[in-house]
Amino acid sequence: MRSRNILIVVFLTWPWARGQNAPRESIVLPDIDAALGGIRATSLRGDLAFLASDLLEGRDSPSRGLDIAAEYIAGQFQIAGLEPGVAGSYFQSAKMMLVEPNLVNFELKLSQGAREVSVDAKDAVLDLKAAGDIDLKDAPLWKLDSSDEASQVAGKVVITALDPELRAANRNLRNARPLLTIVVDPKGKMTHGTPSHRLEEMDQPRVGSPRITVTGEAAARFYAALKPGLSGALITAHIEGPVRRPVTLRNVVGVLRGSDPALRETAVMLTAHYDHLGMRAGGSGDRIYNGANDDGSGTVSVIAAARALALLKQRPKRSIVFVTFFGEEEGLIGSQYYARHPIWPLEKTVAQLNLEQVGRTDSTEGPQISNATLTGFDYADLTTYVQRAGTSTGIKIYKHARNSDAYFAASDNYSLAEAGVPAETLAVAFDYPDYHALGDEWQKIDYDNMAKVDRAVTLAVYLMANSAQPVHWNEANPKTAAFVRASRQLQP
């Protein structure tokens, strides 16, 4: 079918960003229809079949497979015609320290009266941060509650769980400084059997308290039976300090320069993370966590949008910065590095749209066809741009009642939001049968639906980049207060 050259007129209004009676802004998009038509399922399938192949061994940070993926993405940016983002290179190199656990003489035992759970090293992921050896003998356990204040858990051994209802409380533990945190992972989504490790930026102070994530039915039952607060349970642990060695990892950055003489100095970011969980340490059969949906789907969608927008005869007014991050699975490490060392000045970065898990439609909540959702749905008028783009391309953009806020801090949008940049993550499915499992493979992606979602994403990025008005935080929402403060600090 031949593409049709038509004019798309999109009307945008942001009542809480510019006043209830603000006039609508009309934006005419002369050749965007042809560009969007170039986003095809076959191209997405070809890119993802490679990036999520066994050859890349799960794209762990760091790994040979991750390096191959970075070279592939950079090559696609170059073919599309993007400018190298970093002084003639597509790579933002980050000098990091790889922190690996020392499991010699590992011991971790939880007890309460006659009940006792001994955790095997293979069922634990260690994040020891600045800690040396951990030696505890019958220390009391504090079970975290969503209402706990930081002062209540400071200096204590805290036990909590990977639970959406506790997401905010778990995030606040970063500043609470417990002596040690035990995180129970009932579904085994984080404790995937790979030797655990941590990435730290070189020469950055090692801060934060140590954390151990454990899985298994016995640990889940033990946790469920505890009362909140001082639970009456005890912990005995011996864990030797981690081993550290230097490594270099890379964010991949390409730039599409804007057309307006003044606004081209500002930019919209489109991002995704290209890393995943690597390989299971041992055992027979399939051992590769291919990460096709998480987040190979987001990565190839960034590539697709870059190809499409680079074809425009009339580029948008603002520049567009395309970034794929390393180390998201290690705790948003790549995006945090970018936020500390931005390629494009943060004060001139008007928005970030981040992509996560946009390929699978077989959500655990039911089929997700022709729709997508945003984390932080009510946090910025970025949502309005995406909704309007969705209307034009046949994608319903909706607010997930629970997960929109709960998952805002769970992906790479959060690093830029903390720095003050209006940022949200778009996803099709928050959870699906192979999440963080060996079965997340490229053959299970709904490529036709993903192409449709990617057209909406690409149009939304264009609208933001072509608007004379920058994206704004929703200051009326109290949940954005910290991000608004950070945004004001960016201003001269």
Residue pairs with C-beta under 8 A, 6 or more apart in sequence:
3 33
3 34
3 37
3 38
4 33
4 34
5 31
5 33
5 34
6 33
7 28
7 29
7 30
8 28
8 29
8 32
8 33
8 392
9 26
9 27
9 28
9 29
10 26
10 27
10 29
10 388
10 389
10 392
10 463
11 24
11 25
11 26
11 388
12 24
12 25
12 27
12 384
12 385
12 388
12 463
12 467
13 22
13 23
13 24
13 25
13 384
14 22
14 381
14 384
14 469
14 472
15 22
16 381
16 474
16 475
16 476
17 381
17 472
17 474
18 469
18 472
25 467
25 468
25 469
27 463
27 466
27 467
29 459
29 462
29 466
30 313
30 314
31 312
31 313
31 314
32 312
32 459
32 462
34 311
35 308
35 309
35 311
35 312
35 458
36 308
36 393
36 455
36 458
36 459
38 307
38 308
38 311
39 304
39 305
39 307
39 308
39 451
39 454
39 455
39 458
40 451
41 447
41 448
41 450
41 451
42 447
43 304
43 307
44 300
44 301
44 304
44 445
44 447
44 450
44 451
44 454
45 442
45 445
45 447
47 76
47 300
47 303
47 304
48 292
48 296
48 297
48 300
48 359
48 442
48 445
49 442
50 56
50 72
51 59
51 69
51 72
51 73
51 274
51 296
51 299
51 300
52 290
52 291
52 292
52 296
52 440
52 441
52 442
53 290
53 442
54 288
54 290
55 65
55 68
56 65
56 66
56 68
56 69
56 290
57 63
57 64
57 65
57 278
57 279
57 288
58 65
58 276
58 277
58 278
58 279
58 288
58 289
58 290
58 291
59 65
59 66
59 69
59 274
59 275
59 276
59 278
59 291
60 66
60 194
60 275
60 276
60 277
60 278
60 279
61 199
61 249
61 275
61 326
61 327
61 329
61 330
61 333
61 334
62 96
62 98
62 199
62 247
62 248
62 249
62 326
63 278
65 278
66 249
66 274
66 275
66 326
67 250
69 274
69 275
69 299
70 91
70 250
70 252
70 274
70 324
70 326
73 90
73 252
73 274
73 299
73 303
73 324
74 90
74 91
74 252
74 254
76 303
76 306
76 307
77 84
77 90
77 252
77 254
77 303
77 306
77 322
78 84
78 90
78 254
79 307
80 254
80 303
80 306
80 307
80 310
81 256
81 310
82 90
82 254
82 255
82 256
82 306
82 310
82 322
83 254
83 255
83 256
83 257
84 90
84 253
84 254
84 255
85 92
85 253
85 254
85 255
85 321
85 323
85 343
86 92
86 253
86 343
90 252
90 253
90 254
91 250
91 251
91 252
91 253
92 250
92 251
92 252
92 253
92 337
92 338
92 341
92 343
93 248
93 249
93 250
94 201
94 248
94 249
94 250
94 251
94 326
94 334
94 337
94 341
95 201
95 202
95 203
95 246
95 248
96 199
96 200
96 201
96 202
96 246
96 247
96 248
96 249
96 333
96 337
97 199
97 200
97 201
97 202
97 244
97 245
97 246
97 247
98 197
98 198
98 199
98 244
98 245
98 246
98 247
99 128
99 197
99 198
99 199
99 200
99 242
99 243
99 244
100 195
100 196
100 197
100 242
100 243
100 244
100 245
101 126
101 128
101 195
101 196
101 197
101 239
101 242
101 243
102 239
102 240
102 241
102 242
102 243
103 121
104 240
105 238
105 240
106 121
106 124
106 238
106 239
106 240
107 236
107 237
107 238
107 239
108 118
108 119
108 124
108 212
108 214
108 235
108 236
108 237
108 239
109 116
109 117
109 118
109 119
109 235
109 236
109 237
110 116
110 117
110 119
110 141
110 159
110 182
110 219
110 222
110 233
110 234
110 235
111 117
111 138
111 233
111 234
111 235
111 236
112 222
112 225
112 226
112 231
112 232
112 233
112 234
113 232
115 222
115 225
117 218
117 219
117 222
119 214
119 216
119 219
122 193
122 281
123 191
123 214
123 215
123 216
123 219
124 191
124 196
124 212
124 213
124 214
125 190
125 191
125 196
125 212
125 213
125 214
126 196
126 210
126 211
126 212
126 239
126 242
127 196
127 198
127 210
127 211
127 212
127 213
127 331
128 134
128 198
128 210
128 211
128 239
128 241
128 242
129 198
129 206
129 207
129 208
129 209
129 210
129 211
130 205
130 206
130 207
130 208
130 210
131 209
131 210
131 241
131 242
132 241
133 238
133 239
133 240
133 241
134 180
134 210
134 237
134 238
134 239
135 237
135 238
136 157
136 180
136 235
136 236
136 237
136 238
137 236
138 234
138 235
138 236
139 157
139 179
139 234
139 235
139 236
140 156
140 157
140 230
140 231
140 232
140 233
140 234
140 235
141 157
141 158
141 159
141 182
141 226
141 231
141 233
141 234
141 235
142 152
142 153
142 156
142 157
142 158
142 159
142 178
142 229
142 230
142 231
143 158
143 159
143 160
143 223
143 226
143 227
143 228
143 229
143 231
143 233
144 153
144 158
144 159
144 160
144 166
144 169
144 170
144 173
144 228
145 169
145 228
145 229
146 165
146 166
146 168
146 169
147 169
148 169
148 228
148 229
150 172
150 173
150 175
150 176
150 177
151 176
153 173
153 176
153 178
154 176
154 177
154 178
155 177
155 178
155 179
156 178
156 179
157 178
157 179
157 180
157 181
157 182
157 235
158 173
158 176
158 178
158 180
158 181
158 182
159 181
159 182
159 183
159 184
159 223
159 226
159 231
159 233
159 235
160 166
160 169
160 170
160 173
160 181
160 182
160 183
160 184
161 183
161 184
161 185
161 186
161 223
162 170
162 183
162 184
162 185
162 186
162 187
162 189
162 190
162 213
164 402
164 403
164 406
164 407
167 406
167 407
167 409
167 410
168 406
170 183
171 409
173 181
173 209
174 208
177 209
178 209
179 209
180 209
180 210
180 211
180 212
180 235
180 237
181 209
181 210
181 211
181 212
182 211
182 212
182 214
182 235
183 190
183 211
183 212
183 213
183 214
184 213
184 214
184 215
184 219
184 220
184 222
184 223
185 191
185 213
185 214
185 215
186 215
186 220
186 223
187 215
188 215
188 216
189 435
189 436
190 213
190 215
190 436
191 213
191 214
191 215
192 277
192 280
192 289
192 436
192 437
193 280
193 281
193 282
193 283
194 277
194 278
194 279
194 280
194 281
194 289
195 281
197 330
198 242
198 330
198 331
199 247
199 249
199 327
199 330
199 331
199 333
200 206
200 244
201 333
201 336
201 337
201 340
202 246
212 237
212 239
222 233
226 232
226 233
249 326
249 327
249 333
249 334
250 326
251 323
251 324
251 325
251 326
251 334
251 337
251 338
252 274
252 323
252 324
253 321
253 322
253 323
253 343
254 306
254 321
254 322
255 267
255 319
255 320
255 321
255 322
255 344
256 306
256 309
256 310
256 315
256 319
256 320
256 322
257 264
257 315
257 319
258 264
258 266
258 267
258 315
258 316
258 317
258 318
258 319
258 320
258 465
259 314
259 315
259 316
259 317
260 317
260 318
263 317
263 318
263 468
264 317
264 318
264 319
265 319
265 348
266 318
266 319
266 348
266 349
266 350
266 470
267 318
267 319
267 320
267 321
267 344
267 348
267 349
267 350
267 465
268 318
268 319
268 320
268 321
268 349
268 350
268 351
268 352
268 353
268 461
268 464
268 465
268 471
269 320
269 321
269 322
269 323
269 344
269 349
269 351
269 352
269 353
269 416
269 421
269 423
270 302
270 305
270 306
270 320
270 321
270 322
270 323
270 352
270 353
270 355
270 457
270 461
271 302
271 322
271 323
271 324
271 325
271 335
271 352
271 353
271 354
271 355
271 412
271 413
272 295
272 298
272 299
272 301
272 302
272 324
272 325
272 354
272 355
272 356
272 412
273 295
273 298
273 299
273 324
273 325
273 326
273 327
273 328
273 329
273 334
273 335
273 356
273 411
273 412
274 295
274 296
274 299
274 324
274 325
274 326
275 291
275 325
275 326
275 327
275 328
275 329
275 330
275 334
276 289
276 290
276 291
276 294
276 295
276 296
276 329
277 289
277 291
277 329
277 436
278 289
279 287
279 288
279 289
280 287
280 288
280 289
280 438
281 287
286 438
287 438
288 438
289 436
289 437
289 438
289 440
290 296
290 438
290 440
290 441
290 442
291 440
292 359
292 440
292 441
292 442
292 444
292 445
293 357
293 358
293 359
293 360
293 429
293 432
293 434
293 435
293 440
293 444
293 445
294 356
294 357
294 435
294 436
294 440
295 328
295 355
295 356
295 357
296 359
296 442
297 355
297 357
297 358
297 359
297 360
297 445
297 450
298 354
298 355
298 356
298 357
298 358
299 324
301 355
301 358
301 450
301 453
301 454
301 457
302 322
302 323
302 324
302 355
304 451
304 454
304 458
305 322
305 454
305 457
305 458
305 461
306 322
308 458
309 315
309 316
309 320
309 458
309 461
309 462
312 462
316 462
316 465
316 466
317 465
317 466
317 467
317 468
318 350
318 464
318 465
318 466
318 467
319 344
319 465
320 461
320 465
321 343
321 344
321 349
323 338
323 343
325 332
325 334
325 335
325 338
325 412
326 333
326 334
327 333
327 334
327 337
328 334
328 335
328 411
328 412
332 411
332 412
332 414
332 415
334 412
335 412
335 414
335 415
335 416
336 415
338 415
338 416
339 346
339 415
339 416
339 418
339 419
342 349
342 419
346 416
346 419
346 420
346 421
346 490
347 490
347 491
347 492
349 416
349 421
350 421
350 422
350 464
350 470
350 471
351 380
351 382
351 421
351 422
351 423
351 464
351 470
351 471
352 413
352 416
352 417
352 421
352 422
352 423
352 424
353 382
353 386
353 423
353 424
353 425
353 426
353 457
353 460
353 461
353 464
354 411
354 412
354 413
354 423
354 424
354 425
354 426
355 425
355 426
355 427
355 457
356 411
356 425
356 426
356 427
357 427
357 428
357 429
357 430
357 432
358 372
358 426
358 427
358 428
358 450
358 453
358 454
358 457
359 428
359 445
359 446
359 447
359 450
360 428
360 429
360 432
360 434
360 444
360 445
360 446
361 367
361 368
361 369
361 428
361 429
361 446
361 449
362 429
362 432
362 433
362 444
362 446
363 428
363 429
363 430
363 431
363 432
364 429
364 431
364 432
364 433
365 429
365 430
365 431
368 428
368 429
369 446
369 449
370 394
370 395
370 396
370 449
370 452
371 395
371 396
371 397
371 398
371 428
372 390
372 395
372 396
372 397
372 398
372 426
372 427
372 428
372 453
372 456
373 397
373 398
373 399
373 400
373 403
373 404
373 426
373 427
373 428
373 430
374 382
374 383
374 386
374 397
374 399
374 404
374 424
374 425
374 426
374 427
375 403
375 404
375 405
375 407
375 408
375 410
375 411
375 413
375 424
375 425
375 427
376 404
376 405
376 408
376 413
376 417
376 423
376 424
376 425
377 383
377 399
377 400
377 404
377 405
377 424
378 399
378 404
378 474
378 477
378 479
379 408
379 417
379 422
379 424
379 473
379 474
379 477
379 479
379 480
379 483
380 422
380 423
380 424
380 471
380 472
380 473
380 474
380 480
381 422
381 471
381 472
381 474
382 422
382 423
382 424
382 464
382 471
383 397
383 424
385 460
385 463
385 464
385 467
385 471
386 397
386 424
386 426
386 456
386 457
386 460
387 397
388 460
388 463
389 395
389 456
389 457
389 458
389 459
389 460
389 462
389 463
390 396
390 397
390 456
390 460
392 456
392 459
393 452
393 455
393 456
393 459
394 452
394 456
395 452
395 453
395 455
395 456
397 456
400 430
403 430
405 479
407 425
407 427
407 430
408 414
408 417
408 424
408 425
410 425
411 425
412 425
413 423
413 424
413 425
414 423
416 423
417 423
417 483
417 486
418 482
418 483
418 486
419 486
419 490
420 483
420 485
420 486
420 487
420 488
420 489
420 490
421 487
422 471
422 472
422 473
422 483
422 487
426 453
426 457
428 449
428 450
428 453
433 439
434 440
434 441
434 444
464 471
473 480
473 483
473 484
473 487
474 480
475 484
